[in-house]
Amino acid sequence: MTANQENRLSMILAVLVCMDNNTALWQNTFAIMQTVDELKQTEQAIRGMHITQSKKTTGTTRNKKQQRTALAKALISLTGPLAAYARQKQNNELLADVYMSLSAIKQLRDNNLKDYATSIYNFTQAHLTTLQADYGVTPDDVSNLATQQTLFDGLIASPRTRKTITKNATTRLVDLLENARNTLETLDDLIAPYINKNIDFYTTYHNARSIIDLHGKVTHRSKPDEDSADTQAQ
């Protein structure tokens, strides 16, 4: 959320406090009740989008890196025995398909690593009897590879997905703030008669409607082009 957007949210909260503190003056006016309720719902939605927007991708990226390492280690438990089996059988085609060092495995791109893991699992299944009998492969080694690959597959797109969610939340924030602007303008019209009914309430309301920025500048009405500028800045 930009500083401008935070200032707008603070103004919305100030207006809601003003309305709540003076409920007795307007509670029998249905249009005001409906408009205040709409503003409260929008304010809650803005807060929700702000929370979504503020979430970082760092943890997601770290999880993916850790799972990549776990998958690489699970692969080595099988690629070593597979490579040894291929050498002893002089099966150069199989050797070329399965042999890869741990460092090389870690450097594979996500989709290439996924495909390599699938190939190793299939080769292991094809030669499972011999690998278990003579090369020390255990059922746990095979099941661990399947487990680690499934976990890695679920994380492949997670950092990009997190960024997409954040971008969508940023766009949605602009829309919600525009909705709040429209609601507040309706409320302005509804409060207008209170200049004659209750000048103190009228004055307090319009003081709350002022937008105060970080430098103390006060603007009573937000400008339509400011949210567009916020969007471009992001």
Sequence and secondary structure as in RCSB ss.txt:
>XXXX:A:sequence
MTANQENRLSMILAVLVCMDNNTALWQNTFAIMQTVDELKQTEQAIRGMHITQSKKTTGTTRNKKQQRTALAKAL
ISLTGPLAAYARQKQNNELLADVYMSLSAIKQLRDNNLKDYATSIYNFTQAHLTTLQADYGVTPDDVSNLATQQT
LFDGLIASPRTRKTITKNATTRLVDLLENARNTLETLDDLIAPYINKNIDFYTTYHNARSIIDLHGKVTHRSKPD
EDSADTQAQ
>XXXX:A:secstr
  HHHHHHHHHHHHHHHHHHHTHHHHTT HHHHHHHHHHHHHHHHHHHHHHHHH  SHHHHHHHHHHHHHHHHHH
HHHHHHHHHHHHHTT HHHHHHH   HHHHHHS HHHHHHHHHHHHHHHHHTHHHHHHHS   HHHHHHHHHHHH
HHHHHTTHHHHHHHHHHHHHHHHHHHHHHHHHHHHHHHHHHTTHHHH HHHHHHHHHHT EE TT  EESS  TT
HHHHHHHH 
